[in-house]
Amino acid sequence: MPKVFVSGCYDMLHSGHVAFFEEAATYGDLYVGIGSDKTIFELKNRKTINPEQERLYMVKALRCVKDAWINSGSGIMDFAKEVEALKPDIFFVNTDGFTPAKQEFCERLGIRLVVSQRVPHGGLPARSTTALRQECTIPYRVELGGGWLDQPFVNKLAPGPVLTLSIEPTMEFNHRSGMATSSHQKAVELWHTAIPEGDRIQLAHTLFCVENPPGTTSVSGSQDQLGILLPGFNKLDYDNGFWPVAIESITDRETLEFIERHLYLVALPLRRDGYTPFAGMKVTAEGVRRLAAATDAIWEAVKRHDVVAWGKATTESFEAQIAMFPAMMSSEMEETIKQYRGTVCGWKITGAGGGGYLVVISKTPISHAIQVSVCRS
């Protein structure tokens, strides 16, 4: 029988996990590598509900599982040592578990990478651990252009916008991935499972103050808090300050559906410990104006529903960032971008770079990539 390998956390074991295992087992004998408590904390910045030995016991008890163990490594490639020893024929992953690094790893070892269709067992609802942990409706945010312009040391040189998209928490994004996970976590600590009633801009200001108490030396830019709190697609105009001088929002159905059809996220390695985007920094007024102009072009292209212009402006915005903050780019990012160059309309990196996700703008569907659901309210 072929050997099939899967890896994951598998906390709060549910029917979605079992369906995933059963689908994987149709390809051969199933072996499961489980993330350790330490690894899950590093990736998600939270403790598991069930400790690793309990998770291992439950997974091994499933009749479709040939064997299981706790992976000995760390990070999103914590399984490397075990896979090299097992020599499986197939590595089976979910769409949100696919990464270029796993693809390269499998190609190097001659392993076939298969992506699950995530079909629930007949008659049962689709399940995810994120949904079961608590019915948390607090969004995440993805920055679509102009990142760094919410920092006064940048916008004092020239004004410009940051574009944010508020997205439904349909999956749990890794910590340090440029998806405003720290602000999201602070919002959960403050409001638990849902944003309270009230003026969203005022609530975002409250979250900004909670996250940046007096004495904070590295202030989290307000695009994070506003990006989470304001539904839809938002243009935040900055001019020599931490808070925008103007805010414009797009919430119409046609535009948000246009964004959802053409926006994809490709998982990248996480930021390395000790990473700083400020190494080799070259922030100039000319560079800031270039970044602002490209970001304005993104906004106008999305309003026109012009995916080609949107992608082109996105790449220009990203290149303007890299020119000022070259440390944002890593060799892994460069290799991933090479895979999409010439076949998609444009790309950028989430957040301050160093890892996280590659944002890809494409006219045609991208296999194995993540699509988001935009918050409407």
N, C-alpha and C positions, 0 to 999 in steps of 0.2 A: 504493500500500500504506500502511496506517496505520503510524505510528511508535510503537515500544514502547521504553520506557526502564526499565532496572534499574540499581541501584547497590549496591555492597558492597565487601568486602575481597578476597575470592576468593584467599586465601592457600592454598597446598597444594591446588591445583585437583584436584577429585575428581568422581566420578560424580554426587553430589548437586548440585554446581554445574551440571554439564552438563545434567542433567535439568531443573533450574530454568530454564536458558537456553532449552532446547528447548520447554518449556511456554510461556515468555514469547513465543517466536518464532512460536507458532501464532496469535498475535494480529496479527502484522505484522512489519515490518523491525525487528530488535533492535539497540538502542544501549546500551552498557554504560559506566557511570561508575564508576571504581575509586578507592577511598579511598587517599590518599597514605600513605607510611610515617609521616609526621608526624601525620596525622589518626588513624591506627590506634593509634599510641602514646598519643595524648591520650585516646582512647576506652577502650582496653583496658589501658593501662599496661604494655604489653609491645611488643617489636619483632616484626615479621613474620618468618616463616621465609624467604620469598622477597621480595626488594626490589621496589619498585613497577614498575620497567621490565621485570623478568622476568614479573611478574603480568600486565602489560599485553600483553606479547608472546604469552603463552599464551592469554589470552582472545581476542585479535584473531585467533588462528590457528583458532579454532573456526568451522566452516562455517555455524553458525546465527547467528553474530554479524555484523551489518552493519558496525559500527564500534565502537571503544572508545577511552577516554582516561582520564587521571588527573584526577580532580576537583580544581578549583583552590581550593575553599573549605575549611572546617574544621568539625569537629563532625558531628552526625548529619544536618545539612542541608548537607553540603559540596558537593552537586551543584547548588545553586540556580542559580548563574550559567549553567551548561551547559544545564540544563533550560529556562530562560527563552530561551536562544538556539535550542535544538533545536525547541521547541514540539511535544513528542510528543502523540500522541492518548491513549496509555495509559502509566501508571506502574505497573509490576508489582512486587509486594513479597511476601516471606514473611510468615507470621503474626508471627514475632518481629521482623520489620522494620517492621511497621505502627506508626505513631504518630499521635496526633491532629494533630501539627504537619504531618506529610506530607499528611494528609487535608485540612487547611485550605489548605495550599500548592496542592494539586491543584485544589480547588474554586475558589480565587482565579484560577488560570490556565486553568480550563475543561478540565482533564485528567481522564480517567477513571482511578480508582484500582482496580486489580484485585489480589486477594490469592491467592497460590498455594496449591494444595492439598498441596504437598510430596509428590508421588507419585514414588517412585524409578522408574527405567527398568526395564522388565519383567525379572524374574529377578534383579535386583541389589539388594543390601541398602541400606537408608536410610543416608546418610552425613552427617556434619557435621564441619566443621573442628575443632571443640572435641574431638570424639572422636578424630580422627586425630592431633592434636598430641601427645597422649600419653593413655594409658588412665587418666586421673586420676579417681579415685572420691571425692575429698575434696568434701564437700557445700558448698553455700552456706547462708545462713540468711535467712529473711524474718521480720521482727518484726511480730506480729499485734496488739500492743497494749501500752501502758505504757511505750513508749520514753521515755527520760530518767530513769526510775526506777532505772536502774542507776548513776546518778551521785550521789555523796554530797551534793553541793550541793543536790540535789533530795530524795533520800530521807532526809536528816537532818531535814527538815521534817515528814515523815509517811512511814510505811512503805508499800510497795506492790509489786505484781508486774510483771514484764515477760514477755510471752508470745512464744516463738520457735518457728519451724517449720524443721526441717532438711530441705533439699530436694536432690534429686539434681542433679548438674552436667550436665543435658541440654542446656544452652546456656551460652554465656559471657556473663555479665552485664557491662554496661559499668562501668568504673571510676567512682567517685563517684556511685553510683546507689542507695545505701542498702541494698545487699544483702550487707554485710560483705565486700566484695571485697578490702579491704586485709588483713583477717584471713585470708581464703581464700588470698591470695597469700603471706602469711607462713607459713601452714600448708604450702603447696606447697614453699616454700624449705626448710622444716624437715623435712618427711616425703616430699617428692617426689610420689608418685602415690597414696598410700593412707594412711589413718590407721593407725598401728601398733597391735598388740595391747596391751591394758592398760586400766586404769580410765579411763573417758572423762572423768570430772570432773577427775582428776589431770592428764590430758593437756590438758584445756582450761585448767587453771591454768598448765601449762607454756607453752602458747601465749600466754596472757595476759601472763606474765612476759617472754617473748621480744618480744612486741609493745610492751610498756611497760617498757623497762629503767629502772634508777635514773636520776633526773633528768628523766624525761618530764614535760612541763608540761601537755599535753592528753592525758589517759589515755583510751584506747579502752575503753569499757564492756565488762564481762565478758559481757554478753548476746551479743556477737558471737562470742566464742570458744566459749561454752557452746552457743549456737545452732547452730554448725557441728558440734560434737563430739557433742552428745546427739541421738540419733535421735528421730523423731516430733515430737509437740507438747508443749512444755515450759512450765511455769510457774515462774519464778524469782522468789522473794520477797526483796526488799531492805529493809534497815533500817539506815540510817546507815553505809553502807560500800560498797566497790567489789564485794564478792563476796556472793552471795545467802546468806541465813541458812537457806533451805530450798528444795528443788527437788522438783517433782512432774511426772511424765511420763505422757503418754498415747501408747500404741503399738498399741492394738488395731486390727485391720483395718477394722472397721466405721466407727470414728471417723475414721481417716485417709482412707478412701475418701470419707466425707462431706465432709471438708475439700477434697479434690481436686476433687470435683464442683462445689463452690460458690465456690471461690477463683480469682480471675482477676487478672492483672497487665497493666496498660496502660502502655506505655512513654511517658515524659515527657522533655522536654529534660534534659540533664545539668546538674548544679550549675554555675553560672557561676564563673569564676576569682575568687578573693577572697571567695566567699560565706561568711557566718557566720550561724548561727542565733541568735546571742546579741543581735543588734540589737533594741532595744525589749523585752528580756526582762523579764517580770513574774512571777517564781516566788514563789508564796505557799503557805502550809500548806493553805489552803482549796482552791487549785487542784490541789495534789498529791493531796489526798484525793479530789477529783473524778475525777482521772485514774485513781487506784487503784480506785475504785468501779466505773468503767466497764470497766476491764480485768478485774476479777473477774467482771463480768457477761458479758464475752466468753467467759471460761473456762467458766462454768456453762452458757451457751447452746450452746457446742460440745459439751460433755459430753451435753446433752439432744438433740443433733442438731436444734436449733431454728434454722434459717437466718435467719428474720426477726429474732429476738431477737439473734442473732449480729451481723447487719448493723447493727441499731439501736445496739447497744453499741459497735460498731467506730466508727461515726460520732461517738458521744458521746466516746469515747476520743480521737479525732482532734481534736475541737473543744476538749477540755480541753488538749491539747497546744498548739494554736494560740493559745488564750487566754494561755498563759504564754510561748510562743515565736512571736510573730506573723510573724517573718521566715521561718519554715518555708514559708509560703505564697507562691506567685508568681502572677502574672496568668495564666500558661499553665496552672497547676494549676486555678485557678478556672474557666477556660473549659472544661477537660476535665471537671471535676466537674459542670458545668452539663449536659453531654451525657448524664450518667447519672442525675442527680437525678430522682426520681420513677419510675424504671424498675428500679432495683436496690435491694437491702436496706441497703447501707451501703458506706462507703469510708474510706480513710486513705492517707497517703503513706508510702512506705518510708523507714526511717532518720530522719535529722535534717532531712528535707525539702530544699527548694531545687532539687529535680529528682529524677530516678530513675524510679520507677514509682508509679502509682496502684494500690493494692490495692482490688479491688472484690469485694464479697460479693453473690452473685446467686442467685436461685432457678432462673433459666433461663439457658441458654448465652449467652455474649457473643461475638459474631463479632469476629474480628481481634485477640482478646486472648490472652495467654499463660496456659496452665495448667501447674501444676508437678506434679512427682512427689515425694512425701514419702519421705524416707529411713526405711526400716524397721529398719535395723541398722547 
